[in-house]
Structure formats: structure tokens, C-alpha cells
Amino acid sequence: MDLMVEDLAAIDDQLSGRHIDLDPSGYFIIYLDRPAKLIYAKHFTNVIDERGLAVDPETGKVIPAKGKVERTNTTVFSARTAKELCVKIFEETQPCPVSLLDHAAYLGREFVRAEVALVTGLEYVQD
């Protein structure tokens, strides 16, 4: 059983290093509110420049992938489960704040990871 878990982790780590295009509709910061038993997803807008980098639409500055950035979110979504969060974002919000299928798939995976962490008490760090 441990070998299988290790194999799956290795596949996941390898795939996490691949190039993906950034969504011109924006990005999400996902976090947990344990006392409220909720998963949160803050949506931020961005513009993709000619280099393929996400930039702040107001300042034109590149948004770094790591580190703290002071920006105002456009919307905050919250839900009790990954599925409930997906319904709110992908089905109930018009226009949908996600324009790329790979971004939607990534968010679904992250929401499930966040839900598992919420239920089990494990730490959640967005990938």
C-alpha cells in the first residue's frame, strides 16, 4: 500500500512541474475557516501580458507566484464541500470566473484537497 501511495505522489509531483497557461479570467486563493467549517475561494482578476505573465489590471505590475501580494479580490466564494463550491463558481456565477478547462480541473482538485483537510484536521496548503 505504501508503494502505491509513493508512486501516486511521484506522479503528482512530476505533473505539478509542467507548464500551464494562466487563466485570463483570473486566479483564486483557497483557504479554510475551520471554526466555521467552510472552504473559501477568493477570486482575483488579472491580465495576461505578451510574455504570458499575470499582471494586475490596475497597476500593470506582474503578480508574483510566491510571496504575499496586496490586492483586492473581486468575489469571495464559500461552501461546506468541494462540490458545493464548484456548483457556486461554475454553475451559479455568470459570467463564470474561470475560462480555461485545465484551470477548472485544477480548482476541482484543490477544492477536494481542501475538503479532506477540513474534515481530517490536516494542514491545507494550496498547490
C-alpha angles and dihedrals in degrees: 000000000000091000090055092050090049091049092050091048091051092051090048092049091049093050092047088065096059124108117260127180115244118246111251088209092067143257140274134230109208124201142153132246099201098183090053091039091229138134114221130201118188113200121213127185123230141169122229111226129211090273091056093252125137112243133186106258091217101047103021089228120140113257107229118229092220132041134033120311124188106223135138116244121228097214139004119212123192134181144158095239140025091248093051090051091049091051091051094049104034103030109025102037116081122222091029110238090221121072103172125070093216089054090051091050091049091051092050090053092047093048090053090049089050091049092051090050091049093051097042099038092238121144116268120211117172114241 
